[in-house]
């Protein structure tokens, strides 16, 4: 128990910043209109490409089979997230196109 209290006292500034960031993020996201929510989320999923590059770099430096497998899983999941973000964006944009008569 003393170790937990020591940890909180040592990192109280960082814990405060993280807690404040969580509440601020919830407040900002809750005020985004529904029309903008899907394109914003799919765009942020596209940023996941950075995670893919990081996972590829980690896989290149992998020394054990476990780290290689975890890196491969990270690449697969990151790729699915990026592709899903672009698919959602495409579907959203299709909704705004004029229909042919």
C-alpha positions in Angstrom: 0.0 0.0 0.0 2.9 2.3 0.8 4.3 1.8 -2.7 1.0 2.8 -4.3 0.9 6.0 -2.2 4.5 6.7 -3.0 3.8 6.3 -6.7 0.8 8.7 -6.6 2.8 11.3 -4.6 5.8 11.0 -6.9 3.7 11.3 -10.1 0.8 13.5 -8.9 1.4 16.1 -11.6 1.3 13.6 -14.4 -1.7 11.9 -13.0 -3.5 15.3 -12.7 -2.6 16.1 -16.4 -3.9 12.7 -17.6 -7.1 13.0 -15.6 -7.7 16.5 -16.9 -7.0 15.4 -20.5 -9.5 12.5 -20.2 -12.3 14.9 -19.0 -11.4 17.5 -21.6 -11.4 14.9 -24.3 -14.8 13.6 -23.2 -16.2 17.2 -23.1 -14.8 18.0 -26.6 -16.0 14.8 -28.2 -19.5 15.0 -26.7 -20.0 18.3 -28.4 -19.1 17.1 -31.9 -22.2 17.0 -34.1 -23.2 13.5 -35.4 -22.6 14.6 -39.0 -18.9 15.3 -38.3 -18.3 12.4 -35.9 -17.8 9.6 -38.5 -15.4 11.6 -40.8 -13.3 12.8 -37.8 -13.1 9.2 -36.4 -12.1 7.7 -39.8 -9.5 10.4 -40.3 -8.0 9.7 -36.9 -8.0 6.0 -37.8 -5.9 6.9 -40.8 -3.3 8.4 -38.4 -2.9 4.8 -37.2 -0.5 4.4 -40.2 2.2 5.7 -37.9 1.5 2.7 -35.6 2.0 0.4 -38.6 5.3 2.0 -39.4 6.4 1.7 -35.8 5.3 -2.0 -35.6 7.3 -2.7 -38.8 10.4 -1.1 -37.2 9.9 -3.1 -34.0 9.5 -6.3 -36.1 12.8 -5.5 -37.8 14.6 -5.3 -34.4 12.8 -8.3 -32.9 15.1 -10.7 -31.0 12.5 -13.2 -29.9 9.7 -15.1 -31.6 7.1 -13.6 -29.3 8.1 -10.0 -30.2 8.0 -10.9 -33.9 4.5 -12.4 -33.5 3.3 -9.4 -31.5 4.7 -7.0 -34.1 3.0 -8.9 -36.9 -0.3 -8.8 -35.1 0.1 -5.1 -34.5 0.8 -4.6 -38.3 -2.3 -6.6 -39.2 -4.6 -4.8 -36.7 -3.2 -1.4 -37.6 -3.8 -2.1 -41.3 -7.4 -3.2 -40.6 -7.9 0.0 -38.7 -6.6 2.2 -41.5 -8.5 0.4 -44.2 -11.7 0.5 -42.1 -11.2 4.3 -41.6 -11.0 4.9 -45.3 -14.0 2.6 -46.0 -16.1 4.5 -43.5 -15.0 7.8 -45.0 -15.9 6.6 -48.5 -19.3 5.5 -47.3 -19.9 8.8 -45.6 -19.0 10.7 -48.7 -21.3 8.5 -50.8 -24.2 9.7 -48.6 -23.6 13.3 -49.8 -23.5 12.7 -53.5 -26.5 13.6 -55.6 -28.5 10.6 -56.6 -29.0 9.9 -60.3 -32.6 10.1 -61.6 
